[in-house]
């Protein structure tokens, strides 16, 4: 199965999953998360690296689509982080900071709205 990595017989369930928006298999990965919705194998935290400014114009709608897919997979809390000059990432999960609300999580609708903080080179965080 294409989702076999989620239910590895030799590993415990994943606690955190990081994805790159530009990776070709992103759609399949999101479908796997949706298929595992509510199971013990679904990671409670997911982050998605958003594309850099140079490719943002052609992919600007993609982050909102990812928010919608994660919401369909059962994720209800979201944060949009700006990385600034830290290009390698930032804190994850509960420790991540939202660009608009700091430590407070927001709904999918709030994050996906125009001006909701999804910016080029930033990160999208999702949790149950």
Residue pairs with C-beta under 8 A, 6 or more apart in sequence:
2 28
2 32
3 31
3 32
3 35
3 36
5 32
6 14
6 32
6 33
6 36
6 41
6 42
7 36
7 41
13 40
13 41
13 42
13 43
14 41
14 43
15 43
15 44
15 45
16 43
16 44
16 45
16 46
16 47
16 92
16 93
17 29
17 33
17 43
17 45
17 46
17 47
18 46
18 47
18 48
18 49
18 89
18 92
19 26
19 29
19 46
19 47
19 48
19 49
20 26
20 48
20 49
21 48
21 49
21 50
21 51
21 59
21 62
21 63
21 66
22 51
22 55
22 59
23 29
26 48
26 66
27 69
30 66
30 69
30 70
30 73
31 69
33 42
33 43
33 46
33 69
33 70
33 73
34 69
34 72
34 73
34 74
36 42
36 73
37 72
37 73
37 74
38 74
42 73
42 74
44 93
44 127
44 128
45 92
45 93
45 125
45 126
45 127
46 70
46 75
46 125
46 126
46 127
47 89
47 92
47 96
47 123
47 124
47 125
47 126
48 63
48 66
48 123
48 124
48 126
49 89
49 123
50 56
50 63
50 118
50 119
50 120
50 121
50 122
50 123
50 124
51 59
51 62
51 120
51 121
52 120
52 121
53 120
53 121
56 120
63 112
63 118
63 124
64 112
64 118
66 124
67 78
67 108
67 111
67 112
67 118
67 124
67 126
68 108
68 112
70 78
70 108
70 124
70 126
71 108
74 128
75 108
75 126
75 127
75 128
76 107
76 108
76 127
76 128
77 105
77 106
77 107
77 126
77 127
77 128
78 105
78 106
78 107
78 108
78 110
78 111
78 124
78 125
78 126
78 127
79 96
79 97
79 98
79 99
79 101
79 105
79 106
79 111
79 124
79 125
80 98
80 99
80 100
80 111
80 116
80 117
80 118
80 119
80 122
80 123
80 124
80 125
81 90
81 96
81 97
81 98
81 99
81 117
81 122
81 123
81 124
81 125
82 99
82 117
82 119
82 121
82 122
83 89
83 90
83 121
83 122
83 123
87 121
89 123
90 96
90 97
90 123
91 97
92 125
93 125
93 127
94 103
94 127
96 123
96 125
97 103
98 104
98 105
98 106
98 117
98 125
99 117
99 119
99 122
100 106
100 116
100 117
105 127
106 116
110 116
111 117
111 118
111 124
112 118
118 124
